[in-house]
Amino acid sequence: MVSDKVPDLLKKLSDVLYGPDQARKYGRAAAVFYTELKKTGMSNEEVFQLTKQYMASLNVAGMFGEVIKHGGPHGHHGEDDDE
């Protein structure tokens, strides 16, 4: 039952988080982050890498998908570590 509902839930969550309005906010946030880092005098590569990490941290739906795909936040599928 859960496996039937989770993909639909993720799609709905993604629509809410990444609809047109949210996409604009996401883009603005990334641009501001990038611009502020550039002002510090970091190299283009450093700014790019940090901005990439920042954008990935904002990808909530993607994080949920990874957790579900790998069975939990640490890659477990409900088994005990001792087994």
N, CA, C and O atoms as a GROMACS GRO file, in nm:
protein
  332
    1MET      N    1   0.082  -0.119   0.000
    1MET     CA    2   0.000   0.000   0.000
    1MET      C    3   0.088   0.126   0.000
    1MET      O    4   0.062   0.219  -0.076
    2VAL      N    5   0.190   0.128   0.086
    2VAL     CA    6   0.278   0.244   0.092
    2VAL      C    7   0.349   0.265  -0.040
    2VAL      O    8   0.361   0.379  -0.087
    3SER      N    9   0.397   0.156  -0.102
    3SER     CA   10   0.469   0.172  -0.228
    3SER      C   11   0.379   0.223  -0.339
    3SER      O   12   0.429   0.280  -0.437
    4ASP      N   13   0.249   0.205  -0.327
    4ASP     CA   14   0.155   0.258  -0.425
    4ASP      C   15   0.132   0.408  -0.406
    4ASP      O   16   0.110   0.480  -0.502
    5LYS      N   17   0.137   0.453  -0.282
    5LYS     CA   18   0.103   0.592  -0.252
    5LYS      C   19   0.224   0.685  -0.252
    5LYS      O   20   0.209   0.804  -0.279
    6VAL      N   21   0.342   0.633  -0.223
    6VAL     CA   22   0.460   0.718  -0.212
    6VAL      C   23   0.493   0.790  -0.341
    6VAL      O   24   0.516   0.911  -0.336
    7PRO      N   25   0.497   0.725  -0.458
    7PRO     CA   26   0.528   0.801  -0.581
    7PRO      C   27   0.430   0.915  -0.606
    7PRO      O   28   0.471   1.023  -0.648
    8ASP      N   29   0.302   0.893  -0.581
    8ASP     CA   30   0.203   0.999  -0.600
    8ASP      C   31   0.226   1.112  -0.500
    8ASP      O   32   0.216   1.230  -0.535
    9LEU      N   33   0.257   1.076  -0.376
    9LEU     CA   34   0.286   1.176  -0.274
    9LEU      C   35   0.408   1.259  -0.312
    9LEU      O   36   0.407   1.381  -0.297
   10LEU      N   37   0.512   1.193  -0.362
   10LEU     CA   38   0.632   1.265  -0.405
   10LEU      C   39   0.603   1.358  -0.522
   10LEU      O   40   0.656   1.469  -0.527
   11LYS      N   41   0.519   1.313  -0.615
   11LYS     CA   42   0.484   1.399  -0.728
   11LYS      C   43   0.409   1.523  -0.680
   11LYS      O   44   0.438   1.635  -0.723
   12LYS      N   45   0.313   1.502  -0.589
   12LYS     CA   46   0.238   1.617  -0.536
   12LYS      C   47   0.329   1.711  -0.460
   12LYS      O   48   0.320   1.833  -0.474
   13LEU      N   49   0.419   1.654  -0.379
   13LEU     CA   50   0.514   1.736  -0.304
   13LEU      C   51   0.603   1.814  -0.400
   13LEU      O   52   0.629   1.932  -0.378
   14SER      N   53   0.649   1.749  -0.504
   14SER     CA   54   0.733   1.814  -0.603
   14SER      C   55   0.659   1.928  -0.671
   14SER      O   56   0.716   2.034  -0.694
   15ASP      N   57   0.532   1.906  -0.705
   15ASP     CA   58   0.451   2.011  -0.768
   15ASP      C   59   0.440   2.134  -0.677
   15ASP      O   60   0.448   2.247  -0.724
   16VAL      N   61   0.422   2.109  -0.547
   16VAL     CA   62   0.411   2.220  -0.451
   16VAL      C   63   0.545   2.291  -0.436
   16VAL      O   64   0.551   2.414  -0.437
   17LEU      N   65   0.652   2.212  -0.423
   17LEU     CA   66   0.784   2.271  -0.399
   17LEU      C   67   0.845   2.334  -0.523
   17LEU      O   68   0.920   2.431  -0.512
   18TYR      N   69   0.814   2.280  -0.641
   18TYR     CA   70   0.883   2.323  -0.761
   18TYR      C   71   0.790   2.371  -0.871
   18TYR      O   72   0.823   2.362  -0.989
   19GLY      N   73   0.674   2.422  -0.833
   19GLY     CA   74   0.585   2.484  -0.930
   19GLY      C   75   0.648   2.614  -0.978
   19GLY      O   76   0.756   2.650  -0.932
   20PRO      N   77   0.584   2.684  -1.069
   20PRO     CA   78   0.642   2.807  -1.125
   20PRO      C   79   0.684   2.911  -1.021
   20PRO      O   80   0.791   2.970  -1.032
   21ASP      N   81   0.600   2.934  -0.920
   21ASP     CA   82   0.634   3.034  -0.818
   21ASP      C   83   0.755   2.990  -0.738
   21ASP      O   84   0.846   3.070  -0.711
   22GLN      N   85   0.757   2.864  -0.699
   22GLN     CA   86   0.869   2.813  -0.622
   22GLN      C   87   0.996   2.810  -0.705
   22GLN      O   88   1.105   2.834  -0.653
   23ALA      N   89   0.984   2.780  -0.833
   23ALA     CA   90   1.101   2.779  -0.921
   23ALA      C   91   1.165   2.917  -0.928
   23ALA      O   92   1.287   2.930  -0.927
   24ARG      N   93   1.080   3.020  -0.936
   24ARG     CA   94   1.133   3.157  -0.938
   24ARG      C   95   1.206   3.188  -0.807
   24ARG      O   96   1.314   3.246  -0.809
   25LYS      N   97   1.147   3.150  -0.695
   25LYS     CA   98   1.210   3.173  -0.564
   25LYS      C   99   1.341   3.095  -0.552
   25LYS      O  100   1.440   3.146  -0.501
   26TYR      N  101   1.340   2.972  -0.600
   26TYR     CA  102   1.458   2.886  -0.597
   26TYR      C  103   1.571   2.948  -0.680
   26TYR      O  104   1.686   2.953  -0.637
   27GLY      N  105   1.536   2.997  -0.799
   27GLY     CA  106   1.634   3.061  -0.886
   27GLY      C  107   1.690   3.188  -0.824
   27GLY      O  108   1.810   3.213  -0.831
   28ARG      N  109   1.602   3.269  -0.765
   28ARG     CA  110   1.647   3.392  -0.700
   28ARG      C  111   1.739   3.361  -0.583
   28ARG      O  112   1.842   3.427  -0.565
   29ALA      N  113   1.702   3.261  -0.503
   29ALA     CA  114   1.784   3.224  -0.387
   29ALA      C  115   1.923   3.179  -0.432
   29ALA      O  116   2.023   3.217  -0.372
   30ALA      N  117   1.929   3.098  -0.538
   30ALA     CA  118   2.057   3.051  -0.589
   30ALA      C  119   2.139   3.169  -0.643
   30ALA      O  120   2.260   3.174  -0.621
   31ALA      N  121   2.075   3.261  -0.712
   31ALA     CA  122   2.146   3.377  -0.767
   31ALA      C  123   2.202   3.466  -0.657
   31ALA      O  124   2.315   3.513  -0.667
   32VAL      N  125   2.124   3.488  -0.554
   32VAL     CA  126   2.170   3.571  -0.441
   32VAL      C  127   2.287   3.502  -0.372
   32VAL      O  128   2.387   3.567  -0.340
   33PHE      N  129   2.275   3.372  -0.350
   33PHE     CA  130   2.382   3.295  -0.286
   33PHE      C  131   2.511   3.308  -0.368
   33PHE      O  132   2.617   3.337  -0.314
   34TYR      N  133   2.500   3.285  -0.499
   34TYR     CA  134   2.613   3.293  -0.590
   34TYR      C  135   2.676   3.432  -0.585
   34TYR      O  136   2.798   3.446  -0.572
   35THR      N  137   2.593   3.535  -0.596
   35THR     CA  138   2.642   3.673  -0.598
   35THR      C  139   2.714   3.708  -0.469
   35THR      O  140   2.820   3.772  -0.472
   36GLU      N  141   2.658   3.667  -0.356
   36GLU     CA  142   2.721   3.697  -0.228
   36GLU      C  143   2.856   3.627  -0.215
   36GLU      O  144   2.951   3.685  -0.161
   37LEU      N  145   2.866   3.504  -0.263
   37LEU     CA  146   2.994   3.435  -0.259
   37LEU      C  147   3.098   3.504  -0.348
   37LEU      O  148   3.214   3.516  -0.310
   38LYS      N  149   3.055   3.548  -0.466
   38LYS     CA  150   3.146   3.618  -0.557
   38LYS      C  151   3.203   3.743  -0.492
   38LYS      O  152   3.319   3.778  -0.513
   39LYS      N  153   3.121   3.811  -0.413
   39LYS     CA  154   3.166   3.934  -0.347
   39LYS      C  155   3.279   3.908  -0.248
   39LYS      O  156   3.355   3.999  -0.216
   40THR      N  157   3.291   3.785  -0.200
   40THR     CA  158   3.396   3.753  -0.103
   40THR      C  159   3.532   3.735  -0.168
   40THR      O  160   3.634   3.729  -0.099
   41GLY      N  161   3.534   3.726  -0.302
   41GLY     CA  162   3.660   3.710  -0.372
   41GLY      C  163   3.698   3.565  -0.399
   41GLY      O  164   3.811   3.538  -0.442
   42MET      N  165   3.606   3.472  -0.375
   42MET     CA  166   3.634   3.332  -0.405
   42MET      C  167   3.651   3.313  -0.555
   42MET      O  168   3.604   3.394  -0.635
   43SER      N  169   3.720   3.206  -0.592
   43SER     CA  170   3.737   3.175  -0.734
   43SER      C  171   3.603   3.131  -0.793
   43SER      O  172   3.512   3.092  -0.720
   44ASN      N  173   3.594   3.139  -0.925
   44ASN     CA  174   3.471   3.095  -0.993
   44ASN      C  175   3.440   2.950  -0.961
   44ASN      O  176   3.323   2.915  -0.939
   45GLU      N  177   3.542   2.865  -0.957
   45GLU     CA  178   3.522   2.722  -0.928
   45GLU      C  179   3.469   2.701  -0.787
   45GLU      O  180   3.379   2.621  -0.766
   46GLU      N  181   3.525   2.774  -0.689
   46GLU     CA  182   3.478   2.761  -0.550
   46GLU      C  183   3.332   2.806  -0.539
   46GLU      O  184   3.250   2.740  -0.475
   47VAL      N  185   3.302   2.918  -0.602
   47VAL     CA  186   3.165   2.971  -0.598
   47VAL      C  187   3.069   2.873  -0.665
   47VAL      O  188   2.960   2.848  -0.614
   48PHE      N  189   3.109   2.819  -0.779
   48PHE     CA  190   3.024   2.723  -0.850
   48PHE      C  191   2.997   2.600  -0.764
   48PHE      O  192   2.882   2.558  -0.751
   49GLN      N  193   3.101   2.544  -0.705
   49GLN     CA  194   3.085   2.422  -0.624
   49GLN      C  195   2.998   2.447  -0.502
   49GLN      O  196   2.911   2.365  -0.471
   50LEU      N  197   3.018   2.558  -0.434
   50LEU     CA  198   2.936   2.589  -0.316
   50LEU      C  199   2.791   2.617  -0.354
   50LEU      O  200   2.699   2.578  -0.283
   51THR      N  201   2.771   2.684  -0.467
   51THR     CA  202   2.635   2.711  -0.514
   51THR      C  203   2.566   2.580  -0.552
   51THR      O  204   2.447   2.561  -0.525
   52LYS      N  205   2.640   2.492  -0.615
   52LYS     CA  206   2.586   2.360  -0.652
   52LYS      C  207   2.543   2.284  -0.526
   52LYS      O  208   2.435   2.224  -0.524
   53GLN      N  209   2.626   2.286  -0.423
   53GLN     CA  210   2.591   2.220  -0.297
   53GLN      C  211   2.469   2.286  -0.232
   53GLN      O  212   2.381   2.217  -0.180
   54TYR      N  213   2.464   2.417  -0.236
   54TYR     CA  214   2.351   2.492  -0.180
   54TYR      C  215   2.222   2.454  -0.250
   54TYR      O  216   2.120   2.430  -0.186
   55MET      N  217   2.226   2.450  -0.383
   55MET     CA  218   2.106   2.416  -0.460
   55MET      C  219   2.063   2.272  -0.430
   55MET      O  220   1.943   2.245  -0.421
   56ALA      N  221   2.158   2.182  -0.415
   56ALA     CA  222   2.124   2.044  -0.382
   56ALA      C  223   2.058   2.036  -0.245
   56ALA      O  224   1.969   1.954  -0.224
   57SER      N  225   2.101   2.122  -0.152
   57SER     CA  226   2.043   2.120  -0.019
   57SER      C  227   1.898   2.171  -0.020
   57SER      O  228   1.821   2.140   0.070
   58LEU      N  229   1.863   2.248  -0.122
   58LEU     CA  230   1.727   2.299  -0.133
   58LEU      C  231   1.634   2.199  -0.202
   58LEU      O  232   1.513   2.220  -0.207
   59ASN      N  233   1.689   2.093  -0.255
   59ASN     CA  234   1.612   1.994  -0.330
   59ASN      C  235   1.548   1.893  -0.236
   59ASN      O  236   1.592   1.778  -0.226
   60VAL      N  237   1.444   1.936  -0.166
   60VAL     CA  238   1.376   1.854  -0.066
   60VAL      C  239   1.313   1.730  -0.127
   60VAL      O  240   1.326   1.620  -0.072
   61ALA      N  241   1.246   1.745  -0.239
   61ALA     CA  242   1.181   1.629  -0.302
   61ALA      C  243   1.284   1.526  -0.343
   61ALA      O  244   1.262   1.406  -0.328
   62GLY      N  245   1.397   1.571  -0.393
   62GLY     CA  246   1.504   1.479  -0.430
   62GLY      C  247   1.558   1.404  -0.310
   62GLY      O  248   1.589   1.286  -0.319
   63MET      N  249   1.570   1.474  -0.197
   63MET     CA  250   1.617   1.408  -0.076
   63MET      C  251   1.520   1.301  -0.032
   63MET      O  252   1.561   1.191   0.007
   64PHE      N  253   1.390   1.331  -0.037
   64PHE     CA  254   1.290   1.231  -0.001
   64PHE      C  255   1.300   1.110  -0.093
   64PHE      O  256   1.290   0.996  -0.048
   65GLY      N  257   1.318   1.136  -0.221
   65GLY     CA  258   1.330   1.027  -0.317
   65GLY      C  259   1.450   0.938  -0.288
   65GLY      O  260   1.441   0.816  -0.297
   66GLU      N  261   1.563   1.000  -0.253
   66GLU     CA  262   1.682   0.922  -0.219
   66GLU      C  263   1.660   0.839  -0.094
   66GLU      O  264   1.702   0.723  -0.088
   67VAL      N  265   1.596   0.898   0.006
   67VAL     CA  266   1.570   0.825   0.130
   67VAL      C  267   1.485   0.703   0.102
   67VAL      O  268   1.512   0.594   0.152
   68ILE      N  269   1.382   0.721   0.022
   68ILE     CA  270   1.292   0.610  -0.010
   68ILE      C  271   1.364   0.507  -0.096
   68ILE      O  272   1.350   0.386  -0.073
   69LYS      N  273   1.440   0.553  -0.194
   69LYS     CA  274   1.510   0.462  -0.284
   69LYS      C  275   1.611   0.376  -0.208
   69LYS      O  276   1.628   0.258  -0.238
   70HIS      N  277   1.676   0.436  -0.110
   70HIS     CA  278   1.781   0.364  -0.037
   70HIS      C  279   1.731   0.307   0.096
   70HIS      O  280   1.809   0.246   0.170
   71GLY      N  281   1.606   0.326   0.127
   71GLY     CA  282   1.549   0.263   0.245
   71GLY      C  283   1.570   0.337   0.375
   71GLY      O  284   1.540   0.281   0.481
   72GLY      N  285   1.617   0.455   0.374
   72GLY     CA  286   1.634   0.531   0.497
   72GLY      C  287   1.748   0.630   0.484
   72GLY      O  288   1.820   0.629   0.384
   73PRO      N  289   1.766   0.714   0.584
   73PRO     CA  290   1.867   0.818   0.574
   73PRO      C  291   2.010   0.764   0.571
   73PRO      O  292   2.101   0.835   0.528
   74HIS      N  293   2.031   0.640   0.617
   74HIS     CA  294   2.165   0.583   0.618
   74HIS      C  295   2.176   0.462   0.526
   74HIS      O  296   2.270   0.383   0.539
   75GLY      N  297   2.082   0.447   0.434
   75GLY     CA  298   2.089   0.340   0.337
   75GLY      C  299   2.037   0.206   0.388
   75GLY      O  300   2.059   0.104   0.323
   76HIS      N  301   1.971   0.205   0.501
   76HIS     CA  302   1.918   0.081   0.557
   76HIS      C  303   1.780   0.052   0.501
   76HIS      O  304   1.705   0.143   0.465
   77HIS      N  305   1.748  -0.073   0.496
   77HIS     CA  306   1.616  -0.114   0.448
   77HIS      C  307   1.538  -0.180   0.560
   77HIS      O  308   1.458  -0.270   0.536
   78GLY      N  309   1.561  -0.136   0.682
   78GLY     CA  310   1.486  -0.188   0.796
   78GLY      C  311   1.552  -0.306   0.863
   78GLY      O  312   1.497  -0.362   0.958
   79GLU      N  313   1.673  -0.347   0.816
   79GLU     CA  314   1.740  -0.458   0.878
   79GLU      C  315   1.823  -0.407   0.995
   79GLU      O  316   1.860  -0.290   1.000
   80ASP      N  317   1.850  -0.495   1.088
   80ASP     CA  318   1.939  -0.462   1.197
   80ASP      C  319   2.082  -0.463   1.146
   80ASP      O  320   2.114  -0.538   1.054
   81ASP      N  321   2.168  -0.380   1.203
   81ASP     CA  322   2.308  -0.375   1.162
   81ASP      C  323   2.382  -0.505   1.195
   81ASP      O  324   2.483  -0.537   1.131
   82ASP      N  325   2.333  -0.578   1.294
   82ASP     CA  326   2.401  -0.700   1.337
   82ASP      C  327   2.380  -0.814   1.241
   82ASP      O  328   2.455  -0.912   1.246
   83GLU      N  329   2.282  -0.807   1.154
   83GLU     CA  330   2.252  -0.920   1.064
   83GLU      C  331   2.336  -0.915   0.941
   83GLU      O  332   2.324  -1.001   0.854
   0.00000   0.00000   0.00000
